[in-house]
Each structure stands twice: as structure tokens, then as C-alpha cells.
Amino acid sequence: MASSVHSAADLPMIVPVFPLSGALLFPRTVLPLNIFEPRYLAMVDHVLAADRIIGIIQPAISADQATEPSDAADAASEVAEIGTLGRLTHFQEVEEARYVIALTGLTRFRIVEETTSMTPYRQFRIDTSEFAEDLVSGRGEREVDREAFMTTLRTYADFADLELDWDDVEKMPLEDLVNSCVMASPYGPRERQALLETTTLRDRAEMLTALAEIEMQRQSSPSPLQ
């Protein structure tokens, strides 16, 4: 299904939001979701009959939080300031009270305020103005050192024993490659949110590279108890 969003003017200002720890979505990437909780089943039913747009966002992580947040934020939970709008591009009812859907990323957004709503799911007023370039495919690819990124990716794949189809990887547009690597990365909600909030594709690629290098260095360094 093709998206009908061509500019910020096509985007809603109030959207239903799905807070989900660790979930990331970038423009033009696809996020599959298994929906079974009643309030989110209602949300999907609503957007199917409307513009098919859902906001994906992580629960907020406070500076002194000792544990990771739960998978889905409850009605009283704070959420992160920045999330991503996705358009529902695949829908399947696999059994009673369970949907499998896929969201295709459109643009990031910043939370303005939560709205008063009678719906069981949360809705927020949002602002996408600072992320206008998200709507432009391939924006910032020329500023990324693809060769250096691929070198780190190959090193990390060997380190983590990942099997990748390198022919397919080499053919991927750089934007898709970087964002797909971020979405598949093993890092926690805090690091993933930082990656989502990077200003440019180059910043994102460099941050992901730094995180991978830190992880590999940490694993290869001998323990002080040895």
C-alpha cells in the first residue's frame, strides 16, 4: 500500500500513540507488531477506518532509573519526547483478538501534549516541523562514510557471529542500511532512544559505530579478576 503522505501538511496533529520499550521505527523502514492487548486492538481498528497512522514511542527513562521500563507503558507513564509516525501498511487478523500488523515509518515527531480522550489508548498532540527532512528519501547519505561503516559492520558481524547476505547488504541504500542496523541493534532503550534522536544520518552512523566498537572492546578486554 502506497503512503499518501508527501509533505508535513499531510500529517495529522493528533495521533494515537503506542508506547513500547525498545521499539524503534525510522522513515521508510518497516516495524512488524503483534497486537493482542484490548486497548491496542481498539487503536488498530480506529486507524484502519481513518488515516492508518500510529505513533511509536518509548516510555521515558529517568536518569536515576535502575531497571528497564516494562514493554508497554501504562496510562500514567511518562513517554519519551521523540517518537516516529508509522503508516499501517500490513494488517492480518491471525486469530480472535490478535492482529499482526506492519508499520512503515514516515517521520519522527516531538510530543507537544497528551490530549483528553475517551479512547482506551492514549492520544497526543505532536509537532513534526523539526524533522521535515525525514520525508526526503536518502537525505544525508553523501555525508556518511559508507566504506568505514561497512568495515565496522563486517567486524561486528564476525564478533557477534551474525550471518548476513553480504550481496544484499552491499546493494542496500545507505539510509536503509544504517537505520536497519540501528533497529536490529542489541542495545537498551536508552541507547536506542539516543540513536533515534540523532540529527543527521551521519550522526546516527557514527554513534552506532561507536557503540559497536565499545561493545567489542569491552568483550575483548580481560577481566581485572583474571
Summary of the structure (lengths in Angstrom):
residues: 226
radius of gyration: 18.5
end to end distance: 56.4
largest distance: 61.1
contacts: 632
relative contact order: 0.17
helix: 37%
strand: 26%
